[in-house]
């Protein structure tokens, strides 16, 4: 009995420490979110979505930054998603045990954990320095480099969860390998693949460092991807460090907008993941 009692005490202590650690981490998250909502909600107004970023000491909005972020993020996801899905498909369907798959998976894991500022510096040297100017294209390419490893990992994992019996049944009907993957494997893993893309969008939507080195910023409304382009994370960074209260208020409002967008994407990804689990 004494041994059983000591084990129960050890289990209770370990469980208590786990609960305390979780509460400690979540409490700081709640404090940050409450402060963000209190500070940012007061700055939300129709002008945020209809006016440009203002000069120092004036009122305005974040229209050019929001539109620039949407364009750069969309283009980055458009570039990175097909590359990531193709690489993940090869690793899961064609080369599960090949040396190339091992190398690609190893490099992909490095990219997943690489600081985004390093990617920004790489794109700056590869594109911006050679072109001689900042551009939206460079910003989109930097985000695409961040998107690729996320999509590669989720695509490989989701395709590996598809039962081989489905592939064998389709092959028995005479379907070629490419058609089996496209019509059977992709359909079975559709919810997981969409979840991976949503997680990639949530991952890059708040990135600041890569855009500082690539797209820089633009105080005016511009859709020219071959020139500096405004983005919401960069505007938040610059306005938050400024001494002007109007800019600081806009920074809080922009941070709240990004947080709500990422929260919506995360909830959607969770919902799709839960839907796949139920099926």
C-alpha positions as CSV (number, residue, x, y, z in Angstrom):
1,X,0.0,0.0,0.0
2,X,2.8,2.4,0.8
3,X,4.3,2.0,-2.7
4,X,0.8,2.5,-4.2
5,X,0.3,5.6,-2.1
6,X,3.7,7.1,-3.0
7,X,2.9,6.5,-6.7
8,X,-0.4,8.3,-6.3
9,X,1.3,11.2,-4.6
10,X,3.9,11.4,-7.4
11,X,1.2,11.3,-10.0
12,X,-0.8,14.0,-8.2
13,X,2.3,16.2,-8.0
14,X,3.2,15.7,-11.6
15,X,-0.4,16.4,-12.7
16,X,-0.5,19.5,-10.5
17,X,2.6,20.8,-12.1
18,X,1.2,20.2,-15.6
19,X,-2.0,22.0,-14.7
20,X,0.0,24.9,-13.2
21,X,2.2,25.2,-16.2
22,X,-0.8,25.2,-18.6
23,X,-2.5,27.8,-16.4
24,X,0.6,30.0,-16.3
25,X,1.0,29.9,-20.1
26,X,-2.7,30.4,-20.9
27,X,-3.0,33.3,-18.3
28,X,-0.4,35.3,-20.2
29,X,-2.2,34.6,-23.5
30,X,-5.5,35.8,-22.0
31,X,-3.8,38.9,-20.7
32,X,-2.3,39.7,-24.1
33,X,-5.6,39.1,-25.9
34,X,-7.6,41.2,-23.4
35,X,-5.1,44.1,-23.7
36,X,-5.2,43.8,-27.5
37,X,-9.0,43.9,-27.6
38,X,-9.2,46.8,-25.1
39,X,-6.5,48.9,-27.0
40,X,-7.5,47.9,-30.5
41,X,-11.3,47.8,-30.4
42,X,-11.4,51.6,-29.7
43,X,-9.5,52.3,-32.9
44,X,-11.8,50.2,-35.2
45,X,-13.9,52.4,-37.4
46,X,-15.1,52.6,-41.1
47,X,-12.1,54.9,-41.8
48,X,-9.7,52.0,-41.1
49,X,-11.0,50.2,-44.2
50,X,-11.6,53.3,-46.4
51,X,-8.7,55.7,-45.8
52,X,-4.9,55.5,-46.4
53,X,-2.2,55.5,-43.8
54,X,-1.9,59.1,-42.6
55,X,1.1,61.4,-42.3
56,X,2.4,62.0,-38.7
57,X,-0.1,63.6,-36.4
58,X,-3.1,63.1,-38.7
59,X,-6.0,60.7,-38.7
60,X,-6.5,58.0,-41.4
61,X,-6.9,54.4,-42.0
62,X,-5.1,51.2,-43.2
63,X,-6.7,50.6,-46.6
64,X,-3.4,50.5,-48.5
65,X,-1.8,48.2,-45.9
66,X,-4.7,45.8,-45.8
67,X,-5.0,45.6,-49.6
68,X,-1.2,45.2,-49.9
69,X,-1.2,42.4,-47.4
70,X,-4.0,40.6,-49.2
71,X,-2.2,40.8,-52.5
72,X,1.2,39.8,-51.2
73,X,-0.2,36.9,-49.1
74,X,-2.5,35.7,-51.9
75,X,0.4,35.7,-54.4
76,X,2.8,34.0,-51.9
77,X,0.2,31.2,-51.2
78,X,-0.5,30.9,-54.9
79,X,3.2,30.3,-55.5
80,X,4.0,28.1,-52.5
81,X,0.9,25.9,-52.4
82,X,1.4,24.0,-55.7
83,X,5.1,23.5,-55.0
84,X,4.4,22.2,-51.5
85,X,1.6,19.9,-52.6
86,X,3.7,18.4,-55.5
87,X,6.7,17.8,-53.1
88,X,4.4,16.3,-50.5
89,X,2.7,14.1,-53.1
90,X,6.0,12.7,-54.3
91,X,7.2,12.0,-50.8
92,X,3.9,10.2,-49.9
93,X,3.0,8.5,-53.1
94,X,6.2,7.8,-55.2
95,X,9.3,7.9,-52.9
96,X,8.3,6.9,-49.4
97,X,11.5,5.1,-48.8
98,X,13.9,6.8,-51.3
99,X,17.0,8.7,-50.3
100,X,15.6,11.8,-52.1
101,X,12.5,11.8,-49.8
102,X,14.8,11.6,-46.8
103,X,16.8,14.6,-48.0
104,X,13.7,16.6,-48.9
105,X,12.1,15.9,-45.5
106,X,15.3,16.9,-43.7
107,X,15.5,20.2,-45.6
108,X,11.8,20.8,-45.1
109,X,12.1,20.4,-41.3
110,X,15.0,22.9,-41.3
111,X,12.8,25.4,-43.3
112,X,9.9,24.8,-40.9
113,X,12.0,25.9,-37.9
114,X,14.1,28.6,-39.7
115,X,13.6,32.2,-38.4
116,X,11.6,34.2,-40.9
117,X,14.2,37.0,-40.8
118,X,16.7,34.6,-42.3
119,X,14.4,33.9,-45.2
120,X,13.9,37.6,-45.6
121,X,17.6,38.2,-45.8
122,X,18.0,35.4,-48.3
123,X,15.3,36.8,-50.6
124,X,16.8,40.3,-50.2
125,X,20.2,39.1,-51.5
126,X,18.6,36.9,-54.2
127,X,16.0,39.3,-55.6
128,X,16.0,42.8,-54.1
129,X,19.8,43.4,-54.3
130,X,19.9,42.1,-57.8
131,X,16.9,44.1,-59.0
132,X,18.1,47.2,-57.2
133,X,14.7,48.0,-55.6
134,X,12.1,46.6,-53.2
135,X,9.0,45.1,-54.6
136,X,5.8,43.2,-53.9
137,X,7.1,40.3,-56.0
138,X,10.0,39.9,-53.6
139,X,7.7,40.0,-50.6
140,X,5.4,37.4,-52.2
141,X,8.4,35.1,-52.9
142,X,9.6,35.4,-49.3
143,X,6.1,34.4,-48.0
144,X,6.1,31.5,-50.6
145,X,9.3,30.2,-49.1
146,X,7.6,30.1,-45.7
147,X,4.4,28.5,-47.1
148,X,6.2,25.6,-48.9
149,X,7.4,23.6,-45.9
150,X,4.1,23.9,-44.1
151,X,2.2,22.6,-47.1
152,X,4.8,19.9,-47.8
153,X,4.4,18.5,-44.2
154,X,0.6,18.6,-44.1
155,X,0.3,17.1,-47.7
156,X,2.6,14.2,-46.9
157,X,1.0,13.5,-43.5
158,X,-2.6,13.6,-44.9
159,X,-1.8,11.4,-47.9
160,X,-0.1,8.9,-45.7
161,X,-3.3,8.6,-43.7
162,X,-5.2,7.5,-46.7
163,X,-5.6,3.7,-46.6
164,X,-3.7,1.8,-49.3
165,X,-6.8,-0.3,-49.9
166,X,-8.4,2.7,-51.6
167,X,-5.4,3.0,-54.0
168,X,-5.4,-0.8,-54.6
169,X,-9.1,-0.8,-55.4
170,X,-8.7,2.1,-57.9
171,X,-5.7,0.4,-59.5
172,X,-7.6,-2.8,-59.8
173,X,-10.2,-0.9,-61.9
174,X,-7.4,0.0,-64.3
175,X,-6.8,3.6,-63.2
176,X,-3.3,4.9,-63.9
177,X,-1.2,6.1,-60.9
178,X,-1.7,9.8,-61.5
179,X,-5.5,9.3,-61.7
180,X,-5.5,7.3,-58.5
181,X,-3.7,10.1,-56.7
182,X,-5.9,12.8,-58.1
183,X,-9.3,11.2,-57.9
184,X,-8.9,8.9,-54.9
185,X,-6.0,10.0,-52.6
186,X,-6.6,13.7,-52.9
187,X,-10.4,13.4,-52.4
188,X,-9.9,11.3,-49.3
189,X,-7.4,13.8,-47.9
190,X,-9.2,16.9,-49.1
191,X,-10.1,18.3,-45.7
192,X,-6.6,17.8,-44.4
193,X,-5.0,19.4,-47.5
194,X,-7.3,22.5,-47.2
195,X,-6.4,22.6,-43.5
196,X,-2.7,22.7,-44.4
197,X,-3.3,25.6,-46.8
198,X,-5.3,27.5,-44.1
199,X,-2.5,27.0,-41.6
200,X,0.0,28.2,-44.0
201,X,-2.0,31.4,-44.6
202,X,-2.3,31.9,-40.9
203,X,1.5,31.3,-40.6
204,X,2.5,34.0,-43.1
205,X,-0.3,36.6,-42.6
206,X,1.5,38.2,-39.6
207,X,5.1,38.0,-40.8
208,X,6.9,41.3,-40.6
209,X,10.6,40.6,-40.9
210,X,10.6,39.1,-44.5
211,X,8.5,42.0,-45.8
212,X,10.8,44.6,-44.2
213,X,13.6,43.2,-46.4
214,X,11.6,42.7,-49.5
215,X,8.4,44.7,-50.0
216,X,9.4,47.5,-47.5
217,X,6.4,49.8,-47.3
218,X,4.4,52.4,-49.2
219,X,2.4,55.2,-47.7
220,X,0.2,55.4,-50.7
221,X,-2.2,53.0,-52.3
222,X,-0.4,50.9,-54.9
223,X,-1.0,47.6,-56.6
224,X,2.2,47.7,-58.6
225,X,4.0,44.5,-57.6
226,X,7.2,45.7,-59.1
227,X,7.5,48.6,-56.6
228,X,7.5,48.9,-52.8
229,X,4.1,47.9,-51.4
230,X,2.4,48.5,-48.1
231,X,1.6,45.6,-45.8
232,X,-0.3,45.5,-42.5
233,X,2.5,43.8,-40.4
234,X,5.1,46.4,-41.5
235,X,2.7,49.3,-40.9
236,X,1.9,48.0,-37.4
237,X,5.7,47.7,-36.7
238,X,6.4,51.2,-37.8
239,X,3.4,52.8,-36.2
240,X,3.8,51.1,-32.9
241,X,7.3,52.5,-32.6
242,X,6.3,56.0,-33.5
243,X,5.7,58.8,-30.9
244,X,2.3,59.8,-32.5
245,X,-0.8,58.7,-30.7
246,X,-2.8,58.5,-33.9
247,X,-0.3,56.1,-35.4
248,X,-0.1,54.0,-32.2
249,X,-3.9,53.7,-32.2
250,X,-3.8,52.5,-35.8
251,X,-1.2,50.0,-34.9
252,X,-3.4,48.5,-32.2
253,X,-6.3,48.4,-34.6
254,X,-4.2,46.7,-37.2
255,X,-2.9,44.1,-34.7
256,X,-6.5,43.3,-33.7
257,X,-7.5,42.9,-37.4
258,X,-4.6,40.4,-38.0
259,X,-5.4,38.6,-34.7
260,X,-9.1,38.1,-35.7
261,X,-8.1,37.0,-39.2
262,X,-5.6,34.4,-37.9
263,X,-8.2,33.3,-35.3
264,X,-10.8,32.8,-38.0
265,X,-8.4,30.8,-40.1
266,X,-7.3,28.6,-37.2
267,X,-10.9,27.9,-36.2
268,X,-11.7,27.0,-39.9
269,X,-8.7,24.6,-40.0
270,X,-9.8,23.0,-36.7
271,X,-13.3,22.6,-37.9
272,X,-12.1,20.9,-41.1
273,X,-9.8,18.7,-39.1
274,X,-12.6,17.7,-36.8
275,X,-14.8,17.0,-39.8
276,X,-12.2,14.7,-41.3
277,X,-11.8,12.8,-38.0
278,X,-15.6,12.2,-37.7
279,X,-15.6,10.8,-41.2
